[in-house]
Amino acid sequence: MIADEATPTSRDDVIFRAEGLTKTYRMGDVEVQALRGVDLQLYRGEFVVLLGPSGSGKSTLLNILGGLDVPTSGSVWYHGEDITRANDTQLTQFRREHVGFVFQFYNLIPSLTARENVAIVTEIAEKPLAPEAALTLVGLGARFDHFPSQLSGGEQQRVAIARAIAKRPVVMLCDEPTGALDSATGVQVLQALEQANRDLQTTTVVITHNADIARMADRVLTMANGRIVEERRNTARISAAELRW
């Protein structure tokens, strides 16, 4: 069991602040409203799980927070800077220096070893972890020189996590990181995210359809129809190792 921490209240603890976020996609004559006025704060070092059915706006919200997409209206402040006013060059720098992404599919380069896949990020980061340190942190200390084809799905996902954390991001944004994995392997991946959150104090947001994973979060946000419809704080978190689904 992981003891619950006090709710952050200091302005200095706020990493992201989003206000009135909307996102409308146009498909011919049809408009799809992916976000409908989302307000959100994310705090330093917290672990947040984002729940909701497909089409509820979870991925759109994550992409806007990470600078991969821009809202139709509304603003996102990162450490007090409005990133919705940033140009493409500034957004690229923001993603490179501050945000780690983990997706359902691992996006590893097949011709590179685990170490080399992680090194791609460390070569452009300002104060990176060594590739070996990042891989050891996610439990792959014996797999440095293995190619993706020599690794299981869970191991490949942990290489992707090591690649994301190697640049010491302030924020980790994870879109269904266990979606393609079985329960036992998914738990190993969540343990890697849990350890990075604990050891590096990285604010971590995980999108999932699996409500059981919400038990390991500090806060749980539920989305429906482009809105956050419920927010709750776990009074007692459990560790990833205690999860079963």
C-alpha atoms as one frame of an Amber mdcrd trajectory, in Angstrom:
protein
   0.000   0.000   0.000   1.227   3.494  -0.836   0.405   6.184   1.691  -1.578
   9.087   0.333   0.233  12.403   0.160  -1.240  15.753   1.060  -3.047  17.505
  -1.759  -0.704  20.072  -3.363  -1.974  23.575  -2.790   0.965  25.877  -3.535
   0.901  27.816  -6.791   4.481  26.596  -7.315   3.193  22.999  -7.350   0.994
  23.614 -10.427   2.673  22.226 -13.555  -0.241  22.607 -15.990  -3.319  24.792
 -15.813  -5.909  24.436 -18.568  -8.955  26.693 -18.855 -11.933  26.419 -21.161
 -10.325  23.987 -23.610 -12.427  23.148 -26.639 -11.448  21.187 -29.726 -13.592
  20.881 -32.839 -12.650  18.678 -35.784 -14.264  19.278 -39.165 -14.911  16.337
 -41.475 -16.513  17.781 -44.577 -19.774  19.317 -43.427 -19.664  17.488 -40.101
 -18.250  18.998 -36.908 -17.037  16.746 -34.095 -16.560  18.347 -30.688 -13.776
  16.407 -29.003 -13.440  18.785 -26.022 -16.186  20.983 -24.579 -14.750  23.441
 -22.062 -12.197  21.467 -20.036 -10.624  23.015 -16.932  -7.723  21.155 -15.330
  -4.722  21.523 -13.050  -1.833  19.055 -12.795   0.559  19.180  -9.868   4.230
  18.452  -9.425   5.030  14.771  -8.904   1.463  13.449  -8.883   0.217  10.307
 -10.638  -3.087  10.886 -12.460  -5.254   8.325 -14.239  -7.629   9.527 -16.943
 -10.629   7.248 -17.498 -13.431   7.321 -20.040 -14.874   5.522 -23.055 -13.473
   5.816 -26.574 -14.331   9.198 -28.045 -14.620  10.938 -24.685 -11.712  13.301
 -25.449  -8.910  11.724 -23.384  -6.309  11.494 -26.146  -7.202  14.922 -27.510
  -6.664  16.447 -24.066  -3.323  14.664 -23.664  -2.155  15.763 -27.105  -2.978
  19.397 -26.352  -1.200  19.285 -22.988   1.844  17.765 -24.694   1.974  20.309
 -27.488   1.108  17.775 -30.194  -2.176  19.548 -30.981  -3.709  22.958 -30.363
  -7.159  23.739 -28.976  -9.895  25.472 -30.936 -10.330  27.775 -27.943  -9.090
  28.010 -24.370  -5.591  28.139 -22.936  -2.951  25.868 -21.401  -0.327  27.317
 -19.079   2.841  25.336 -18.361   4.703  26.849 -15.393   2.809  30.053 -16.058
   3.617  30.226 -19.787   0.712  30.042 -22.229   1.801  27.288 -24.632  -1.317
  27.730 -26.760   0.306  30.941 -28.027   3.580  29.206 -28.894   4.724  28.789
 -32.493   5.833  25.457 -34.006   9.490  25.980 -33.081   8.617  26.797 -29.485
   6.297  23.783 -29.226   9.029  21.501 -30.557  11.402  22.831 -27.917   8.724
  22.409 -25.226   8.138  18.760 -26.183  11.849  18.042 -26.448  12.835  19.554
 -23.116   9.861  18.993 -20.828   7.537  16.179 -21.949   7.941  12.416 -22.226
   5.401  10.490 -24.314   4.455   6.809 -24.074   1.902   5.359 -26.478   0.162
   2.008 -26.860   2.516   1.116 -29.703   6.193   1.243 -28.871   7.601   3.012
 -31.967  11.069   1.543 -31.480  13.556   1.484 -34.357  13.977  -2.223 -35.239
  17.595  -1.919 -36.367  18.744  -0.343 -33.087  19.374  -2.029 -29.741  17.511
  -1.019 -26.591  20.479   1.128 -25.571  20.615   2.798 -28.991  16.854   3.451
 -29.052  17.168   5.310 -25.748  20.362   7.113 -26.813  18.461   8.835 -29.625
  16.758  10.942 -26.957  19.792  11.435 -24.717  21.751  12.936 -27.592  19.337
  15.887 -27.841  18.395  16.318 -24.166  19.988  18.968 -21.981  20.660  16.913
 -18.831  19.764  13.323 -19.709  20.040  10.104 -17.807  22.544   7.738 -19.353
  20.732   5.166 -21.542  21.980   2.400 -19.242  20.611   4.213 -16.177  17.210
   4.740 -17.798  16.973   1.089 -18.860  18.047  -0.101 -15.411  15.382   2.103
 -13.825  12.685   0.218 -15.764  14.152  -3.204 -14.973  16.029  -3.852 -18.224
  19.590  -3.832 -16.939  20.260  -7.148 -18.689  18.781  -6.117 -22.043  20.979
  -3.191 -23.142  22.141  -4.807 -26.368  18.973  -6.634 -27.377  17.089  -5.582
 -30.504  13.308  -5.033 -30.350  12.709  -8.380 -32.111  14.524 -10.074 -29.211
  12.291  -8.464 -26.597   8.777  -9.276 -25.423   5.968  -6.756 -25.853   6.269
  -5.666 -22.239  10.027  -5.268 -22.541   9.618  -3.178 -25.682   7.156  -0.938
 -23.879   9.628  -0.535 -21.017  12.302   0.490 -23.532   9.824   3.112 -24.767
   9.362   4.297 -21.164  13.145   4.390 -20.646  13.453   6.467 -23.808  10.822
   8.886 -22.488  12.320   9.266 -18.998  15.936   9.488 -20.190  15.569  13.208
 -20.847  14.300  13.706 -17.279  10.913  15.122 -18.346   8.853  17.187 -15.968
   5.721  15.464 -17.290   5.050  11.954 -18.635   1.952  11.593 -20.822   0.962
   7.976 -21.419  -1.830   6.969 -23.806  -3.010   3.385 -23.124   0.519   2.132
 -22.298  -0.832  -1.290 -21.271  -3.543  -1.527 -23.945  -1.757  -4.180 -26.032
  -0.450  -6.200 -23.070  -1.721  -8.993 -20.854  -2.268  -8.401 -17.147   1.087
  -9.633 -15.843   3.066  -7.748 -18.486   0.921  -4.642 -18.027   1.720  -4.638
 -14.309   5.456  -4.664 -15.123   4.973  -1.640 -17.383   2.991   0.191 -14.690
   5.713  -0.600 -12.167   8.204   1.110 -14.481   6.003   4.218 -14.672   5.463
   4.103 -10.912   9.196   3.991 -10.257   9.926   6.881 -12.618   7.185   8.908
 -10.929   8.634   8.144  -7.503  12.367   8.402  -8.236  12.339  11.341 -10.662
   9.229  13.126  -9.287   7.823  13.198 -12.819   4.190  14.272 -13.031   2.561
  11.285 -14.741  -0.765  11.089 -16.574  -2.007   7.698 -17.780  -4.963   7.214
 -20.105  -6.606   3.821 -19.682  -9.904   2.008 -20.177  -9.009  -0.176 -17.206
 -10.684   1.214 -14.088  -8.608  -1.058 -11.845  -5.449   0.862 -12.752  -7.051
   3.950 -11.208  -6.396   2.437  -7.778  -2.678   3.304  -8.073  -3.307   6.998
  -8.825  -3.209  10.045  -6.595  -6.141  11.473  -8.572  -8.625   9.948 -10.999
 -10.324  12.041 -13.690 -13.240  10.604 -15.651 -14.181  12.028 -19.044 -17.356
  11.731 -21.087 -18.531  13.658 -24.145 -15.511  15.934 -24.151 -15.796  16.975
 -20.510 -14.297  15.990 -17.170 -17.377  14.685 -15.393 -15.794  13.355 -12.202
 -12.654  14.012 -10.200 -11.674  12.067  -7.106  -8.605  11.585  -4.965  -7.662
   8.157  -3.712  -7.423   8.171   0.067  -4.974   5.270  -0.164  -3.091   4.243
  -3.285  -2.042   0.692  -4.023   1.196  -0.216  -5.745   1.219  -1.482  -9.319
   2.360  -4.888  -8.032  -0.970  -5.246  -6.195  -3.064  -4.762  -9.335  -4.960
  -7.658 -10.884  -7.333  -7.593 -13.838
